[in-house]
Amino acid sequence: MIGSINPNMIILARESRGWNQIELAEKIGMSATNLSKIERNDIGIQQEVLETIADKTSFPIQFFYQ
């Protein structure tokens, strides 16, 4: 798990692509419920999931650590 990512940056990346939680969740192979929990910082995020989000949104991985 990664503790130092900024979940608001996931929201920003998702919204910048015009996607709702369901759309991003489908693209990364995750339930919208779990994505919502990650965005609220209720649960941690695995490195592989963060890498997939970075890939699908075309943001560098460092973006999510701001």
C-alpha positions, 0 to 999 in steps of 0.5 A: 500500500502507498500512504503518501499519494494525494487522493484528490489528484486521482479525482482531478485526473479522472475529472480532467478526462471527463469520466465519472467514478464508474467509467474510471473504475471500468477502465482500471478493472475495479469496482466503483465502490472501491474507487470511491473509497480510494478517492475518499482516502478510506482505503489505501491504494496498491502500486499496481492500481496507481500505475493503471490509473496513471496509464489510463488517465495519461498522467505521470505517476509523480502527479499523484504524489502532489 
